Amino acid sequence: LALGTLKYSPAMEDLLAVVSDPEEERVRRMYAASALGEIGDARALPALRSLLASQDSLLRTYAAGALAGFDLAEVEPALQDGLRDSNARVRQAAAKALARKDAQKSVDILIYKARYDPERQVRLQSFQSLGAIGGARAFGFLREAYRDRGQAGLYREEALAALLEHDPGAASLEAAHAVVEEEWSRKDAAVLDFTAR
């Protein structure tokens, strides 16, 4: 982990050897994957992609997180595959790794995950990632989700938080005004509470 934090590229070969060795301790493989992601040398990509296909969900989670350190053109398809993983932690890590402005090709799948993923943490991360990616489609979905009375309050709040952090302009303010108008006379004040906050 320290080698990754220091971005110590001379350790690449040793870290690759640890990641690639199925006989190595799982924790060492996880941390080596994380360090390779921090270093960001493209020579690590084949080993990390291989780890993302591992039977071990924790190794897949670390591999997905490590891919965030690389050029998106090289890793976006692998991260999109990670969003389809059977394990929620892998899907969450892949969604987090896609929280970059250049991940426009992943907006549709993240919208799908924000709407339908069975795990709350994956859905919440998808809202956050859509805010970080930005653009008309992502921000439009976030405004729609925030205004959607059929959406659970937790997700409406996350949509609003993503908008305020990444798109605090007139369109988001207009959505907040519309929600206040819609919710003002209702007995449940939860939406008004988090909007006011």
C-alpha positions as CSV (number, residue, x, y, z in Angstrom):
1,L,0.0,0.0,0.0
2,A,2.8,2.4,0.8
3,L,4.5,1.6,-2.5
4,G,1.2,2.7,-4.2
5,T,0.9,5.8,-2.2
6,L,4.4,6.7,-3.1
7,K,3.7,5.8,-6.8
8,Y,6.9,3.8,-6.6
9,S,7.1,2.4,-10.2
10,P,10.3,0.4,-9.6
11,A,8.1,-2.0,-7.5
12,M,5.9,-2.8,-10.5
13,E,7.4,-6.2,-11.3
14,D,7.2,-7.3,-7.6
15,L,3.6,-6.1,-7.3
16,L,2.6,-7.8,-10.6
17,A,4.1,-11.0,-9.3
18,V,2.0,-10.9,-6.1
19,V,-1.2,-10.0,-8.0
20,S,-0.7,-12.7,-10.6
21,D,0.1,-15.5,-8.1
22,P,-3.0,-17.5,-7.1
23,E,-1.0,-19.1,-4.3
24,E,-0.3,-15.8,-2.7
25,E,-2.3,-14.6,0.3
26,R,-5.5,-12.9,-0.7
27,V,-4.8,-9.8,1.4
28,R,-1.4,-9.3,-0.3
29,R,-3.0,-9.7,-3.7
30,M,-5.7,-7.1,-2.8
31,Y,-3.2,-4.6,-1.6
32,A,-0.9,-5.2,-4.5
33,A,-3.8,-4.5,-6.9
34,S,-4.5,-1.3,-5.0
35,A,-0.9,-0.2,-5.2
36,L,-0.8,-1.0,-9.0
37,G,-3.9,1.2,-9.4
38,E,-2.2,4.0,-7.5
39,I,1.0,3.7,-9.7
40,G,-1.2,3.7,-12.8
41,D,1.3,2.0,-15.1
42,A,-0.5,0.5,-18.1
43,R,1.7,-2.7,-17.8
44,A,-0.5,-3.7,-14.9
45,L,-3.8,-3.7,-16.9
46,P,-3.7,-7.3,-18.0
47,A,-3.1,-8.6,-14.5
48,L,-5.9,-6.3,-13.1
49,R,-8.3,-7.4,-15.8
50,S,-7.5,-11.0,-15.0
51,L,-8.1,-10.3,-11.3
52,L,-11.5,-8.7,-12.2
53,A,-12.4,-12.2,-13.6
54,S,-11.4,-14.0,-10.4
55,Q,-13.8,-16.3,-8.5
56,D,-13.0,-14.3,-5.3
57,S,-15.4,-11.3,-5.0
58,L,-13.0,-9.4,-2.7
59,L,-10.2,-9.6,-5.3
60,R,-12.7,-8.5,-7.9
61,T,-13.7,-5.5,-5.8
62,Y,-10.0,-4.4,-5.3
63,A,-9.4,-4.9,-9.0
64,A,-12.3,-2.7,-10.0
65,G,-11.1,0.0,-7.6
66,A,-7.6,-0.2,-8.9
67,L,-8.8,0.3,-12.5
68,A,-9.9,3.9,-11.5
69,G,-6.2,4.9,-11.7
70,F,-5.9,4.3,-15.5
71,D,-6.9,6.0,-18.7
72,L,-10.6,5.5,-19.0
73,A,-10.4,4.4,-22.7
74,E,-8.4,1.4,-21.5
75,V,-10.7,0.3,-18.7
76,E,-14.2,1.6,-19.3
77,P,-15.5,-1.7,-20.8
78,A,-14.0,-3.7,-17.9
79,L,-15.7,-1.3,-15.4
80,Q,-19.0,-1.6,-17.2
81,D,-18.7,-5.4,-16.9
82,G,-18.0,-4.8,-13.2
83,L,-21.4,-3.1,-12.9
84,R,-23.0,-6.4,-13.9
85,D,-21.1,-8.4,-11.4
86,S,-23.1,-10.7,-9.1
87,N,-21.4,-9.1,-6.0
88,A,-22.7,-5.7,-4.8
89,R,-19.3,-4.6,-3.6
90,V,-17.8,-5.2,-7.0
91,R,-20.6,-3.2,-8.6
92,Q,-20.2,-0.4,-6.1
93,A,-16.4,-0.2,-6.7
94,A,-17.0,-0.2,-10.5
95,A,-19.5,2.6,-10.2
96,K,-17.2,4.6,-8.1
97,A,-14.3,4.1,-10.5
98,L,-16.5,5.5,-13.3
99,A,-17.1,8.8,-11.4
100,R,-15.1,10.8,-14.0
101,K,-16.1,13.4,-16.5
102,D,-14.9,11.4,-19.4
103,A,-17.1,8.4,-18.6
104,Q,-20.0,9.6,-20.8
105,K,-20.3,6.2,-22.4
106,S,-21.3,4.8,-19.0
107,V,-24.1,7.2,-18.3
108,D,-26.9,4.9,-19.5
109,I,-25.7,1.8,-17.5
110,L,-25.3,4.0,-14.4
111,I,-28.8,5.4,-14.8
112,Y,-30.0,1.8,-15.0
113,K,-28.1,0.9,-11.9
114,A,-29.4,4.0,-10.1
115,R,-32.9,3.0,-10.9
116,Y,-32.9,-0.8,-10.5
117,D,-29.9,-2.2,-8.7
118,P,-31.2,-4.3,-5.8
119,E,-28.5,-3.0,-3.5
120,R,-28.9,0.4,-1.9
121,Q,-25.1,1.2,-1.8
122,V,-24.8,0.5,-5.5
123,R,-27.7,2.7,-6.3
124,L,-26.4,5.6,-4.1
125,Q,-22.9,5.3,-5.7
126,S,-24.5,5.4,-9.2
127,F,-26.2,8.7,-8.3
128,Q,-22.9,10.1,-7.1
129,S,-21.0,8.9,-10.2
130,L,-23.6,10.4,-12.5
131,G,-23.2,13.7,-10.8
132,A,-19.4,13.5,-11.2
133,I,-19.7,12.6,-14.9
134,G,-22.2,15.4,-15.6
135,G,-23.6,16.4,-18.9
136,A,-27.2,16.9,-20.1
137,R,-28.3,13.2,-19.8
138,A,-26.8,12.6,-16.3
139,F,-28.0,15.9,-14.9
140,G,-31.4,15.5,-16.5
141,F,-31.8,12.0,-14.9
142,L,-30.7,13.4,-11.5
143,R,-33.3,16.2,-11.7
144,E,-36.0,13.8,-12.7
145,A,-35.1,11.4,-9.8
146,Y,-35.1,14.2,-7.3
147,R,-38.6,15.3,-8.4
148,D,-40.0,11.8,-8.6
149,R,-42.4,11.3,-5.7
150,G,-42.4,7.6,-6.4
151,Q,-38.7,7.4,-5.6
152,A,-37.6,6.7,-2.1
153,G,-36.5,9.8,-0.1
154,L,-33.0,8.4,0.3
155,Y,-32.5,8.4,-3.5
156,R,-34.2,11.7,-4.0
157,E,-31.8,13.2,-1.4
158,E,-28.8,11.6,-3.1
159,A,-29.9,13.0,-6.5
160,L,-30.2,16.5,-5.0
161,A,-26.8,16.2,-3.3
162,A,-25.2,15.2,-6.6
163,L,-26.8,18.1,-8.4
164,L,-25.8,20.7,-5.8
165,E,-22.2,19.5,-5.9
166,H,-21.8,19.2,-9.7
167,D,-24.6,21.3,-11.3
168,P,-25.7,24.1,-8.9
169,G,-27.1,26.3,-11.7
170,A,-30.5,27.5,-12.7
171,A,-31.9,24.2,-13.9
172,S,-31.2,22.5,-10.5
173,L,-32.5,25.5,-8.6
174,E,-35.7,25.4,-10.7
175,A,-36.1,21.6,-9.8
176,A,-35.7,22.5,-6.1
177,H,-38.3,25.3,-6.4
178,A,-40.7,22.8,-8.1
179,V,-40.2,20.2,-5.3
180,V,-40.8,22.8,-2.6
181,E,-44.1,23.8,-4.4
182,E,-45.2,20.2,-4.7
183,E,-44.3,19.2,-1.2
184,W,-45.3,22.3,0.8
185,S,-48.8,21.2,1.6
186,R,-48.0,17.5,2.2
187,K,-48.0,16.0,5.7
188,D,-44.6,14.2,5.3
189,A,-42.0,16.9,5.5
190,A,-39.0,14.7,4.9
191,V,-38.4,15.9,1.3
192,L,-38.7,19.6,2.4
193,D,-36.3,18.9,5.3
194,F,-33.5,17.6,3.2
195,T,-34.1,20.1,0.5
196,A,-33.9,22.9,3.0
197,R,-30.7,21.4,4.5
